[in-house]
Amino acid sequence: MRDRDRMKPIHPLALTALLTAAPIAQAAPELATLGKALFFDATLSEPSGQSCASCHAPIAGWSSPNSEANAGGGVHEGAVSGRFGNRRPPMAAYASFSPPLHLDAEEDHFVGGNFWDGRATGWRLGHPTAEQAQGPFLNPVEQNLPDYAELVRRVCTGPSGSALRAWFGESVCANPTDGFNAIAQALLAFESSPEMNAFSSKYDYYLKDPQRYPLTEQEQLGLVLFERKDKGNCAACHPHTPGPKGEPALFTDFTYDNLGVGRNLDNPWYRQNARNPEGAAWRDHGLGGFLKTVPRFADRTEENLGKFKVPSLRNADLRPSEGFAKSYMHNGAHKSLEEVVHFYNTRDTKPVCERIDAPESGRNCWPEPEIAANVNTDELGNLSLSAVEEAAIVAFMRTLNDGWTPPAD
């Protein structure tokens, strides 16, 4: 078995990505422009028709633009009709700030990487977002290209070919590995750009000038509860204050957690026996499932089963219209911020049921955890929040949507 954990020599193209990382777009807007063209290019799938933006659209906060899918199984159909993924598409915005996956020796937990299970580690190309960008092109339940040589061929012979060669040199199309890594760099540049990471929410304006852009009374209460360790305690995993050099808050600490979320039984993956031989018995092992494949971390498998990447709360409720459905958690099991906060508040105080009750029923029960091991019982499950306090936290989280327009003076 190949040692996936062993570091390989970094190709010069990958080294450029490592050295430039997140600021690359500001230094090279032409590269970000190329990356944007590739991100929206629906010819880079087999059959054609699916782009990166098909699952990560700006109108939905760079997450799933498919309201029907969000309201049901929470996962997306790939380029091939009838093939579905097994996890909800995560938000692409703000993901470029994630460091390479590593074990924090002081806290003794894993930090960084991309994808819900951290498998885009950043160990190969130096940046998790570059590696994440490569994955969907070759995934048979996503863009379904047969190999990276075909991706490079399509890009080099398509409308972005001249820009790719202009940036990386004429030889970039001659070597599929070079071309594949160059495409990853371009996508990294776009996903690191201000267009995708706008920091333009009401909360950002509030931090700049609280007097000029105040929060409402309900939003302010939500912020207080968000911070309080004896109440919402949301800030424990979703830091909300600027960094030491004034960096905007990212609302994630890039760690992994098992929240005790139940299975989403509407997920078509359970019924795709050709690709999921476990069928209805399948359980998503998350970070632990990935670590099992990494020799130097295989002994950390059991303690990380059921843990998934802590997402940023930015754009959590950004949607194109009032009736548009969004879904939450790694499997899309929850369908509103109200439901998520109520789950955090009451997970351990309500009886177990097979499915989440519909909102109108008052959500009188919760499904058993998909993975019972490692459930976080220290920071959620019985928060004793009132209905008013739950609503206030939701109101605060809605101030995190990009594109807020300040009122006229």
C-alpha positions in Angstrom: 0.0 0.0 0.0 1.4 3.4 -0.9 2.3 5.6 2.0 0.0 8.6 1.4 1.6 10.4 4.3 5.2 10.5 2.9 6.1 13.9 1.7 7.1 14.0 -2.0 9.4 16.7 -3.5 7.3 19.8 -4.3 7.2 20.7 -8.0 8.2 24.3 -8.7 4.6 25.2 -9.6 3.4 23.8 -6.3 6.2 25.6 -4.5 4.9 28.9 -5.9 1.6 28.1 -4.4 3.2 27.4 -1.1 5.2 30.6 -1.0 2.4 32.8 -2.1 -0.6 31.2 -0.4 -3.6 33.4 0.4 -2.2 36.8 -0.8 -1.6 35.4 -4.3 -4.7 37.0 -5.7 -3.8 40.5 -4.5 -0.3 40.2 -6.0 -1.5 38.6 -9.3 -5.1 39.6 -10.2 -4.6 38.0 -13.7 -4.1 34.6 -12.1 -7.3 35.1 -10.0 -9.1 36.0 -13.2 -7.9 32.8 -14.9 -9.0 30.9 -11.8 -12.4 32.5 -11.9 -12.9 31.4 -15.5 -11.9 27.8 -14.6 -14.2 27.9 -11.5 -17.2 28.7 -13.7 -16.3 26.5 -16.7 -18.9 23.9 -17.1 -17.0 22.1 -19.9 -14.6 20.6 -17.4 -16.8 17.7 -16.6 -17.9 14.5 -18.3 -20.4 14.9 -19.7 -20.1 18.7 -19.8 -22.5 20.7 -17.7 -21.0 20.8 -14.2 -18.5 23.4 -12.9 -17.1 24.2 -9.5 -19.8 26.9 -9.2 -22.5 24.3 -9.7 -22.0 23.3 -6.1 -20.4 26.5 -4.8 -22.4 29.5 -6.1 -22.0 33.1 -5.0 -25.8 33.6 -4.8 -25.9 31.1 -1.9 -22.7 32.3 -0.2 -20.4 30.1 -2.3 -22.3 27.0 -1.3 -25.1 24.9 -2.9 -27.4 26.8 -5.2 -29.8 23.9 -5.4 -32.7 24.7 -3.1 -34.5 21.4 -3.8 -31.4 19.3 -3.0 -30.8 21.4 0.1 -34.3 20.8 1.3 -33.9 17.0 0.9 -30.8 14.9 0.8 -28.5 17.9 1.1 -26.1 16.4 -1.4 -25.6 17.2 -5.1 -26.1 15.2 -8.2 -22.8 14.9 -10.2 -22.2 15.4 -13.9 -23.5 11.9 -14.5 -27.3 11.7 -14.0 -28.2 9.6 -11.0 -24.8 9.8 -9.2 -24.8 11.7 -6.0 -22.1 12.6 -3.5 -22.4 11.6 0.2 -21.8 15.0 1.9 -23.2 18.5 1.6 -21.0 20.8 -0.5 -19.1 23.0 2.0 -18.8 26.7 1.5 -15.8 27.5 -0.7 -15.5 31.1 0.6 -13.0 31.7 3.4 -11.7 28.1 3.0 -8.4 29.4 1.6 -7.4 30.6 5.1 -7.1 27.0 6.4 -3.6 25.9 7.1 -2.2 22.5 6.1 -3.6 19.6 8.2 -1.5 19.1 11.3 -1.7 17.8 14.8 -1.6 20.6 17.3 0.8 19.3 20.0 -0.4 21.6 22.7 -4.1 21.0 22.2 -3.7 17.4 21.0 -6.2 17.8 18.1 -6.1 18.2 14.4 -6.3 21.5 12.7 -6.5 22.6 9.1 -6.9 20.9 5.8 -9.9 21.1 3.5 -13.0 19.0 2.7 -15.2 17.9 5.6 -12.7 15.1 6.5 -9.5 17.1 6.0 -8.2 14.8 3.2 -7.1 17.9 1.1 -4.2 18.2 3.6 -1.9 20.6 1.8 1.0 18.1 2.3 1.4 17.6 -1.5 1.0 21.1 -3.0 1.6 23.2 0.1 -1.9 24.5 0.3 -5.1 22.7 1.2 -7.3 24.8 -1.1 -5.1 23.9 -4.1 -5.5 20.2 -3.4 -9.2 20.5 -2.7 -9.6 22.3 -6.1 -8.2 19.3 -7.9 -10.4 16.7 -6.2 -13.9 17.2 -7.8 -12.6 17.1 -11.4 -11.7 13.4 -11.0 -14.4 12.3 -8.6 -16.9 10.0 -10.4 -19.8 11.4 -8.4 -18.8 15.0 -9.2 -17.2 16.2 -12.4 -16.2 12.7 -13.5 -13.2 13.4 -15.7 -11.3 10.2 -16.4 -7.9 11.6 -15.4 -6.0 14.8 -14.9 -4.5 14.6 -18.4 -8.0 15.0 -19.8 -8.6 18.1 -17.6 -5.4 19.7 -18.8 -6.3 18.9 -22.4 -9.7 20.5 -22.1 -8.3 23.6 -20.4 -5.4 24.0 -22.8 -7.6 23.6 -25.9 -10.4 25.7 -24.4 -10.9 29.5 -23.9 -8.6 29.6 -20.8 -5.7 27.8 -22.6 -3.9 31.0 -23.8 -4.1 32.6 -20.3 -2.8 29.4 -18.7 0.2 29.4 -21.0 0.8 33.1 -20.7 1.1 32.8 -16.9 2.9 29.4 -16.6 4.8 29.2 -19.9 4.2 27.4 -23.2 5.4 24.1 -21.8 2.6 23.9 -19.1 0.3 22.0 -21.4 2.9 19.5 -22.4 3.2 17.8 -19.0 -0.1 16.8 -17.4 1.3 17.0 -13.9 2.5 20.5 -14.5 -0.8 21.5 -16.0 -2.8 19.9 -13.2 -0.8 21.8 -10.6 -1.1 25.0 -12.6 -4.8 24.7 -12.7 -4.9 24.2 -9.0 -2.8 27.4 -8.5 -5.2 29.4 -10.6 -8.2 28.1 -8.7 -6.4 28.8 -5.4 -5.8 32.4 -6.6 -9.5 32.9 -7.2 -10.6 31.2 -4.0 -8.2 33.5 -2.1 -9.4 36.7 -3.8 -11.6 39.4 -2.3 -14.4 38.4 -4.6 -14.8 35.1 -2.7 -13.6 36.5 0.7 -15.4 39.8 0.8 -15.5 40.5 4.5 -18.5 42.7 3.7 -21.1 41.7 6.3 -23.0 43.9 8.7 -20.8 42.5 11.5 -17.6 43.7 9.6 -19.0 47.2 9.4 -20.0 47.0 13.0 -16.4 46.2 14.0 -15.1 49.1 12.0 -17.5 51.6 13.6 -20.0 50.4 16.2 -21.5 53.8 16.6 -22.2 54.3 12.9 -23.2 50.7 12.2 -24.8 49.4 15.4 -26.3 46.0 15.8 -29.9 45.8 16.8 -30.9 45.0 20.4 -31.6 41.4 19.4 -28.4 41.1 17.4 -26.4 42.5 20.3 -27.9 40.0 22.7 -27.1 37.3 20.2 -23.4 38.4 20.2 -23.3 38.4 23.9 -24.7 34.9 24.1 -22.4 33.8 21.2 -19.5 34.8 23.4 -20.6 33.6 26.8 -19.0 30.3 27.9 -22.0 29.6 30.2 -24.5 30.1 27.4 -24.1 29.7 23.7 -20.3 29.3 23.8 -20.3 29.4 20.0 -17.0 31.4 20.0 -15.2 28.4 21.4 -15.0 26.9 17.9 -16.1 30.0 15.8 -13.7 32.8 16.9 -15.4 36.2 16.2 -12.8 38.7 17.1 -10.0 40.2 14.8 -6.6 38.5 14.8 -3.5 39.9 16.5 -2.6 42.1 13.5 -6.2 43.1 12.9 -7.1 40.2 10.6 -10.8 39.9 10.1 -12.5 37.2 12.1 -13.0 33.9 10.2 -15.6 32.3 12.5 -13.8 29.0 12.5 -10.8 27.6 14.3 -10.3 25.0 11.5 -10.6 22.1 14.0 -12.8 19.0 13.9 -15.7 18.0 16.0 -18.4 15.3 16.4 -21.5 17.2 17.2 -23.7 14.2 17.5 -25.6 14.9 14.3 -27.9 12.1 13.1 -28.0 10.6 9.6 -29.8 12.4 6.8 -32.0 9.5 5.6 -33.0 11.4 2.5 -29.4 11.2 1.2 -29.5 9.3 -2.1 -26.1 7.8 -1.2 -27.8 5.2 1.0 -29.5 3.8 -2.1 -26.5 3.9 -4.5 -25.4 0.3 -3.8 -23.0 0.2 -6.8 -20.8 2.9 -5.2 -21.9 2.3 -1.6 -21.8 -1.4 -0.9 -22.9 -0.8 2.7 -26.2 0.6 1.6 -28.5 1.8 4.4 -25.9 0.7 7.0 -23.3 3.2 5.8 -21.9 5.6 8.4 -19.6 8.5 7.6 -16.4 8.2 9.7 -15.2 11.7 8.9 -11.7 12.7 9.9 -11.1 9.3 11.5 -11.9 7.6 8.3 -9.2 9.6 6.5 -6.6 9.3 9.3 -6.9 5.5 9.0 -5.3 5.7 5.6 -2.3 7.8 6.9 0.3 5.6 8.4 1.8 8.1 10.9 -1.7 9.1 12.1 -3.5 5.7 11.9 -3.3 5.2 15.6 -5.5 8.4 16.0 -8.3 6.9 14.0 -10.7 5.8 16.8 -10.6 9.1 18.7 -11.5 11.0 15.5 -14.3 8.9 14.2 -17.3 11.1 13.4 -15.4 14.3 13.5 -15.9 16.9 10.7 -14.3 20.2 9.9 -15.7 23.2 11.8 -17.1 25.4 9.1 -17.0 29.2 9.0 -20.3 30.8 10.0 -19.8 33.5 7.5 -22.6 33.5 4.8 -24.4 30.8 6.8 -27.7 32.3 5.9 -26.9 34.0 2.6 -29.5 33.0 0.0 -30.9 34.4 -3.2 -34.5 34.6 -2.1 -36.8 34.3 1.0 -38.0 30.8 0.0 -34.7 29.4 -0.9 -33.7 26.3 1.2 -30.3 25.9 2.7 -28.9 22.9 4.6 -26.4 22.6 7.4 -24.0 20.1 9.0 -21.7 17.7 7.0 -24.7 15.8 5.6 -27.3 18.5 5.2 -29.4 17.0 8.0 -30.5 20.4 9.4 -32.5 22.8 7.3 -32.3 26.2 9.1 -30.2 28.2 11.5 -33.1 28.0 14.0 -32.9 24.2 13.8 -29.2 24.2 14.2 -29.2 26.4 17.3 -32.1 24.4 18.8 -30.2 21.2 18.3 -27.1 22.7 20.0 -29.3 23.8 22.8 -31.4 20.6 23.4 -29.6 17.6 21.8 -29.2 15.9 25.1 -32.5 16.8 26.7 -34.9 15.4 24.1 -35.8 11.7 23.3 -34.3 9.9 20.3 -36.3 9.5 17.1 -35.6 8.2 13.6 -36.0 11.6 11.9 -35.9 15.3 12.9 -39.3 16.5 13.6 -40.7 19.1 11.2 -40.3 22.6 12.5 -44.0 23.1 13.0 -44.0 20.1 15.4 -41.6 21.9 17.8 -38.8 19.4 17.2 -39.6 17.2 20.1 -36.9 14.6 19.4 -33.5 14.2 17.7 -32.1 11.2 15.8 -29.3 9.3 17.5 -25.8 10.4 16.5 -24.5 9.0 13.2 -21.3 8.0 15.1 -21.8 7.6 18.8 -18.1 7.8 19.7 -16.4 11.1 20.4 -19.6 13.2 20.6 -18.9 16.6 22.1 -20.8 16.8 25.3 -18.7 19.5 26.9 -19.7 22.5 24.7 -23.2 21.7 23.5 -26.2 19.5 24.0 -27.8 21.1 27.1 -27.2 24.9 27.0 -30.4 25.9 28.8 -31.1 28.7 26.3 -34.6 30.2 26.2 -36.5 30.6 22.9 -35.7 34.3 23.0 -32.0 33.6 23.4 -32.0 31.0 20.6 -33.6 33.6 18.3 -31.1 36.2 19.3 -28.1 33.9 18.4 -29.7 33.3 15.0 -30.2 37.0 14.5 -26.6 37.6 15.2 -25.4 34.9 12.8 -27.5 36.6 10.1 -25.2 39.6 10.4 -22.4 37.5 9.0 -23.8 37.5 5.4 -21.5 39.2 2.9 -23.0 42.0 0.7 -24.6 44.0 3.5 -25.5 47.6 2.4 -25.1 50.3 5.0 -28.1 52.5 5.4 -27.8 55.9 3.8 -26.7 58.7 6.2 
